[in-house]
Structure formats: structure tokens, C-alpha cells
Amino acid sequence: METKAALPFEEPVVRALEIPSWLYAFYPTLTDHYSGYGKLLVKVIAAKGLPAADWSLTGGASDPYALLHLGDAQVRTRTVFNTLKPEWNEHFVFDVRHPNLTLKIVVHDHDIMSSDDFLGQLNVPLSALMDQEVHEGWFMLDPEDANKDEQCGAIHLSMRFTYDKAGEFFSHFVPFAEPEPDLPPFSLDEIYANLMKIKELIWDNTFAPCVAFVLDVIYWQKPFQSAISLVAFVYCCLCPPLAVLLFHLGLIVYMCLSYFEFRYQLAMTFDATYLLGPSNHGRIKKSILMLPSVRSGEDKSHSVSESAISKDSGEDAHLPSIIERLAVMLPGWLKETLRGFQPMLSMLVNKLILIRHLFNWKDPVASKPVFMALLGSLLVHMWWPFRYTVLLGGVYVLTMQTTPTQVLLTSVNGVVAYLTRKKSDPAALKRWNEVLAVSHAGKQWRAKTKNKIKQKQQLAAATAATAHQVSEATVKQPSMDNMNRSNSPSGSVSLSKSPKK
């Protein structure tokens, strides 16, 4: 990795904060005045090989500019018009407040009549710059879709991250607010689909069966269930803590039945004799992961789209086309209000589907800890009075906005975050290492590779020449022996004496 002693511009000195960093961990209300524990210095020098976004009679070109994101901070370079090799030579300084940040650089093409075009991007985790050295070089830009193999050019950067090590430790105790994502475009049909999905998950799949069960018990449609319900009701009235244990038992029995149903569906989908053998646990896990219901619950961090909703249960509900056309005539303030509710509805649908998958074993990896937690809670509440649990929960809810509770929670979260800290996202760090190798050690690697190839070629040529000489010597040796025998004197005497015999 090529490093330099200093950046080609004036480097700000990182001085001790007026208020110690650890103070923010114990007084979270001061977080707004927290300026960070380090500085990230970035110089955007130039770019080359950018894709052409604008075409004319003289050829393709772009009007590129670069956007730099670090946490909630965003800066941009100036726009260089009509070129695929822009030169910016601009300097930026970022205040680093949290260790697990990633510098994102996106290059766009400036357009006047339409939205700006995407040209390429680069993600640089701060963990790759923790040596406090200057990293300068050409870095390859990635396409917007990581699955596509597109050439997006390269960008020339010079970066250095300077920080205080003690401040880096205490930065784990400072609450970190994720930047809010941009609101999706307004879609009345998506809002209607999410509302219908919430109604289906809450009423059709949960409360409606419970109401039907209660009515069957009341009207003695199923005498056995009605008799058991009567006995349980009497015991719960005489001993209220028993209701908590029965609630736990009900959930455990429901999860057991759902598990057996899941295994039955698995056996019906695949060959049961092949999967359920004692030596095929790996195949069972692999086959479970291949089920559509499991694949649909793999990515829980993203909002639930229409395709994810349709995968969970059939077709989505859609508005008639005439209503969609009339929705265009809604006032702007109403559209913005409804647009703000779209992410919340999508998140609610996502959480409801996740809870349903947890209890129905649609996600076996997450359902197993839930089942074990229910068993542990059942054992605990066999001797721990439930009123104490309600007491602790109520005290937490009523005091969670007070400073002592925030200090306690922040301290605990900080210790856990420091002990379980990671340098960066493994995929991003791996990609960054690859980019770093190509950018900083590319010339040396290519030179070494050429030398190795040249040495191998020379060795192969020398080996081939030696083998050729040996083969020629082996072929010439018998002929030379025959010639020597024919020209030797003993041979002539023997030929002359043979007639005398």
C-alpha cells in the first residue's frame, strides 16, 4: 500500500475536545454538541474512463460531478462539462462521530432537462483507513447494480483519517442516529395494498379465528374444547397466575403444531426417506433454505414490496384504474402526507409477516430461539411472580425518557457495541481490499507477474533446448557407433580373413 507523509493540503490538527468524549456516554443530552473524535480528509483529484451519458455528433461525453456521503454529511464537487476525464482537485474535511461509518462517493452526470444520470460509485469503510496514513491512488468505480459487470471508470483520491484512540473507544457510547432514507414516490395503490395486507394479517389470520373459536366454545359446537375451556377458566379465576402459564403453554403448543405441519410440508415437497435420515442433517438444512417461504423471509431489513407481499399470500389487492387516475388530482399537501405514511405501512407489514413467520416456522433459524425463549419464560414464571414482571415493565416504560435510564442504557449499549464491534461490513471490507490491491499495488503486482512469467518462459525455453539437445545426442550416438565400427582396423582384418577360413 503506497503511503505518503502528508496530504498536499493543510491538515487540521485534532485537538482534545473541550468536553471529554466519555461525558457524552453518561449525558446523552449533550450529544447534539458532539463534534466527533476524528477528521477524515479527502481530496478528490480526477476521474477517467467514465461512461458517456450524453451523445452528440462529435461523440459521447458527460458532465460529471462527485457526491461524497459520510453519515448525515454530504458534499459535492463542481461540475466539469463535456468530458470523460474530469479534474476537480477539491478538498473536503468530515467530522467523524461514529466508528462504523463508510465514505460513499457517487459520480453523476449533470442534466438540466431531466434527472442526473448515475455514472459510478465507490464505498470506502473507515476501518481501511485506521492506520492514519495517506492513501492515494486510482480506485475503480462500481456500477449501481453489483450483479452487472459494467466498466464505470476510476476516480483518483487522496484520503487520510486522523483520530484520537481514546475518543474512538468512547465513541461507541455515543448514540448514533442512522440517516433517514428518502421517501418513496407517492403510490395510492401501494398504500391500499399494504392496508389490505394489514387487515388480512391482523383480522383474517389472527382475530377472526380467535372469535370463531370463542363462539364455538360458547355455543358448544365442540363439546370437548368447551369442557376444557370451562375448566381452564375456573382455575384461572381461582388462581390468576395460572393464566400466564396457560398462555405460555398455548403458544408452545401452537408452535409445536406449526413445526409438525412445517415438517409434513417439507416431507411432502421432498423425498421423506432421503431427507429424514440421521446422516442427512446438512441436506435437510439446505432443502429448508430452498423453500419459497424461507427464501421470502431472508432479507428482513428491507421494506416489504408488492412482490414480497404476493409471495407471502397470493395476489395483492389493487385499486381500480379509474381511482388511480383520480388520485393524480389530489392536492399536493395530501399526497405528501400519504407519502410519509408509506414507509410506516410497509414497515408494519414487514413486522407482522416476520412475527407470523416466527411462530409458523417459516423461518426456522429465527423460530428456534423464539421457541427456546418461550420455554425459558415458562420455567421462570413457574416461581417468579408475574406481577413483578409487570412492575419492571411499567417502571421501564414510565422512566425510559429520563436521564438516569438513558445513561444506564447508553452505557450498557456502549459496552456491548465495543465488545462486539466489527471493523466493517465483511462484504464491503472484502470489496475494499480488492479495490485497494488493484489501486495501490497494481503496478508492482503486474511487474512481479511479468517477471515471473518471463522467468517461467526462460526456464521452459532452457528446458526445451536441453531436452532437444539430449534427444539429438541420443539419436546421433548409434549412428556414430556404427560408423566407428565400420572404419576400425579390426573390422577390416576380420573381413579379409573371412575368405581364408
N, C-alpha and C positions, 0 to 999 in steps of 0.2 A: 504494500500500500504506500503510495507516494505521499509524503507529508512535507510541509514547509513550516518554517518557524513562525511566520506571521502572515496575516492577510494583507493584501495590497491596499487596505484602507484602515483608518484609525480604529483601533479596537477599544470598546468601552471597558472600563475596569469594573469587575464585580466586587462591590464593597459589602461589608456586613450590613444587614438590614437594621433600621432604627429600632424595630421591634423584633425580638428573636423569633425565628421560624417556629419553634416549638410552641410559642404562645398561641398561635392560631389553632393548634390542635385542641387547646383547652378553652379557648374563647372563640367559638365559631362565628360569632357576630362580627369579628374583625376581618373575616375572610375577604370582604369587599376591598379592603385596603392592602391586600397581599399582592405584591408586585412580582413575586416569583423568587426562585433560588438560583437562577442562571440565565444566561443570554445565549441565544442562537444567532450567529452572524452568518448571513447568506449573501453571496454575490452572484447574481445571475449575469453571466458574461455573454453568451451567444447560444445559438442553436443551428443545426444543419440537418439536411435530409428530411425536412418536414414535408408532409403530403400537401399537394396542391388542392386548395378548396375553391379557388376562383379560376375560371378559364376564359381566355380571350384569343384573338387572332395571333398574338405573339407567343402564346403558350400558357402553361399553368403557373399560378403563383398564389400566395396567401398574404394576409395582413396579420401576422402573428403577434400575440402578446401572451404573457405568462401570469397566471394567478397562483399565489402562494398562500396555503392554509396551514395554520398551526393552532389547534384547539378552536377557540372562537375568534381568533385574529385572522384577518385576511388583507393582503396587499396585492398590488398588481404592477407590472411594468408598463412602460409606454408601448404604444402600437407602432410597429415598423411595417410600412406599407410596401406591397408588391415585391415580396422576396420570399425565398425559401431558406435563406441563411441570415436570419436577423442577428443584429448585435445590439445588446442592451447596455451592458456594463453598469448595472444598477445595484445598490447595496441596501440590505434590509436587516433590521435587528428585531428579534422576537423575545419577549419576556416568557420564560418557561416556568409554568406554575405547577405542572404535574409531570412525573417521570414517564408515564406510559403514553406519550404523545407521538404522533407521526407527522412529519412535514410532507404535505401533499402539494405537488406542483403540477398544474394543468395548463397546457398550451392551447389557446383558442385562436380561431380566425375571426377577425372583426368584420362584421357585416352591418350595413346601415338599414337595408330594407327588410332583413329577416334576422332571426336569432343567430348568435355566433356559433360557428362550427367547431366541433371538437377535433383537435389535431393529435394530442398525445398527453400522457400523464406519467408521473414518477412519484412513488411513495418512499420516503426515507425515514425509517424509525430512528428515534433519538438514541436508542441503545447501540446503534452502529457508530455513533459519534462520541461515546463516553470517554474516549482516550484524551479528549481536549486538544487534539491535534487538528491541523488544517487538512481538509480533504478536498482536493481539486482534481477535476478531470471531466471527461465526456461520459454522460450517463444515458443509457438507452431509454427511450420513451416507450411506454406500454400502450396498447390500444384500449379503447373503452371497454370492450368485451375481451376478457382474459382468455377465452376459448378460441379466439380468432388469431391467426398468425399473420399479422399485418406489420409492415415496416412504417414506424412513426417518426423515425429520425432520432436525433440525440440532442442533449442540452448540456452546455458547459457551465459547471457550477464550481463555486469555492465556498466551503462551509466549515464552521468551527463552533463547537458547543463548549462554553466555559461555565462552570458551576461550582458551588460550594458543597463539599461532600456531606457536611453536617446538615445543610439545608436540604440536600437530596433525601436524607433519611427522614427528616421531619415533614417533607412534602407528602409523604404517604398519609399523614394525619390530617391534611387539609382537604376538605370536601371538594370533589371535582364534579363540576356540572357539565354533562355532555351537551354539545351544541344541538339545538333543536333542528330537526330536519325540515326541509322545505315542505310546504303544504302541497298535496296533490291537486291536480286540476279538478275543478268542480264537475261532479257527475251525480245527477239526481238518481240515475238508475243504480249506481253503486250503493248509494245511501239506502235506497229501497231494498236492494238485495241483502244488505247487512241487517236491516231491521227485521226482514222476514226470517233471516237465519237466526237472529237472537230469539225471536218468537218461537221458532222451531226447537231450539236447544233448551230454552227455559220452560216453555209451556208444553209443547208437544212431547218432548222426550223426558221431562222431569216431573212437572207438577200435574199434568194430565194423568199419567199412570198412577201417581200417588192419590189423586182424587178418586180415580176409578177403584183403586184398592180399598180406600176408606169406605166408599159406597157399598162395595161388595161385602165388606165386613159388617157394616151397619145392617144391611138387608139380608145377611146370612145366605148369600149366594153360594159361598163355600164354607160349610159348617166347620171344617177343621181349622181353617185360618181364623174364623171368627172366634172359636173357642180359645185358641192360643192367644189371640189379641186381647180377649177379655181377661185371661189370667195375667198376662203381662201388665195390663192397665191397672189391675188391682194391686199387684206387687209394687208397681211404680208409685202408686198413691200412698201405700203404706211405708215404702222405703224410697224416697226421692233419689238418693244417689244411685240406685239401681238403674235409673233411666239412662245415665251416662254409660254404664257398662253395656246395656242393651243396645244403645246407639252404636257403640264401637263394634259389638258383635254383629249388628245388622250390616255395617259397612264391610266387615271382614267376610261375612257370608256372601255378600253381593260380589266382592272381588274374587272370591273362590269360584263362584258360579261363572263369572265372566272369564276367569282363567281357563276353566274346563271347556267353556264354549270356544274360546280362542284356540285351544289345542285341538279341539274337534275340527274347527275350520281349517287349521293347519294340516291335520291328518287327511281331511277330505281334499285339500288342494294338492298335496304332495303324496307320495307313496309312504304310508304309515310304517310299513315294515322296514323301509330304508332310513327313515328319519328317527324313529323312536328307539333304535338300538343303543346299547350302552356306550358304544365307541363312536357315536356319530354326533357328539355334542357340538362340535365345530360346524358340521353341516346343518344342524338344527338352527344355530345362531345365524348362519349365512342365509338359510332359507327364510328365517323370520324377517331378516332385513330386506329380503326381496319382496315381501308382501306390500301391496299398494298402500294399505292403511299405515304401515310402519314408515314407508318412504314419505308419505304425506306429512308425518309429524317430525321429520328430521330437523328441519330448519324452523325453530320456534321464535327466533328473534325478529323475523321479518313480519310485516303486516300481512294479514290474510287477504289474498287477492281473490278474484272471482273463480279462477281455476282451482285454487286450494279449497274454496267452499264447495265447488261442484264435486271435487274428489271425495269430500267427506260424506256427502249425502245427496246424490242425484243432481238434478238440474236446479239452477238458481231461478229465483223469481225475478222477472223483469217487468219494467213498466211498458205500457203500450207506446208505440212510436209517436202517437199524437201528443201524449203527455210529455215525452222527451222534447218534442219540438216546442211545446208551450213553455217548457222550463227555461228556454232561452230568453223569454220575455220577463223573467223575474227581475226585480230590482237588484242593483249591484250589492247593496248592503245585506240583503237576504242571501245572496249567493255566497258572499264572504263568510257570513255566519254559519251557513250549512257546510261550507268548505272546511271551516275549523272543526266541525263535528266529525268529518270523515275519518281522520286518523283514530279518534277515540272509539268510534264504532268498529273500525277494523281491529283495533287492539282488543276490544271487548269480545268480539267474535273469536279472535285468536285464543284468548284466555279460556273461554268457555269450551272450545274444541280441545284445548290442552287438558283441562280438567276431565272432560269426558274420556279422552284417551288414557288418562292416568288410571281411572277406575275400570275401564273396559279392556285394559291390557293391549290397547292398540300401539302403545309404545312400551314394550317390555323392559327396556333399560331403565326407564323412569318409574314404571309401575312397581317394580320390585322394592325400591327404597320406601315408597309410599305404603306398601303393604307391611313392611317391617316396622315403619313408624306407627302404624295403627296397632300392631301387636304390642309394641313398647308402651304406647299410651294406655292401652287396656291394662297392662300389668301395673303401670304406675298408679292409675286411678283405682286399682283394687285396694290400695292402702292410703293413697293421697286424696284427701277430700277435694271434691270438685269445686267447692266454694273458694278454696284458696287459689285455684287456677283462675276463676272469675275475678277474684280480688286483684291478683297480679296483672291480669289483662286490663282491668279497668284503671288501675293506677298508671300503667304504661300509657294508655290512650289519653288520659287526662293530663299527664305530665310530659308527653313526648316533645312538646314545643317549648319547654322550659330549658334554661341554660344548663343546669346540672345534668339532666338526662342527655342533652345533646353532647355535652363534654364526655360523659361516660360512653355513649355510643360511638362518638368520633374516635376516642382513644382505643376502644376495642377494635373498631374497623381499621384503624391505622396499624395496629399491631398485626392483625390478620393480613392486611394488604402487604405489609413489609415481609412477613414470613412466607407468604405465598406469591411474592412478586415474580414476574417473568420479565425477561429482558425486552421482549416484544412478541407480537403475534408470530408464531412459528413460520407460517406461510410467507408473511411479509418479510421476516428476517431472512428466510432462505432465498427469497427472490432478491432481496437487497444484497446478500452476499454474492449472488451470481452477477448482479449488475456491478458490484464493487470490483469483482475479479476481472470482469471484462473491461471496466473503465480504467482502473489503476494499474493493473498488471497485464494488460492485453499485449503491449509491445514486448515485454520481457517474455511472456508466455509464448508468443509467436516466434521470437528469436530462439528461445530454447527448443521449441518444437522443430524449427527449421534445422537447427544444429543436430538434433537427434536424428531427424530424417536423413540429413546429409551423411552423418556417421554410419547410419544403418545402410545407406546406399553404397558408401565406400566399402564397408565391410562385406556387403553382399557381392560387390564387384570383385574385391580381392579374393573372396572365397570361390567365386565362379572362375576367376582366372587360374587360381591354384588347382581347382578340380579339372579344368581343361588341360593344364599342363600335365597333370598326373595321368589323365586319360590318354593324351598323346604319347607320353613316355611309355605307358603300358602297351599301346598298340605298336610302337616302333621297336620295342625290345625283342619280340620273337623274330621279326624280320632281320634285325641286326645279328641275332644269334645264327640264323640260317646262313647269312652271308659270310659270317666268320668261319663257319664250319666248311663251307664250300671253298673258301680261299685258303684254308690252312694246309701246310705241307703233309701232315699225316693223312689228310684226306686224299691227296694226290698219290701218295705211295700206296695206299690201300687200293686205289683204283687201278694202279699199274700192276700190282701184284695179283690181282684177282684173276687175270687170264692165265698166269703161270700155274695157279692152283688148278 
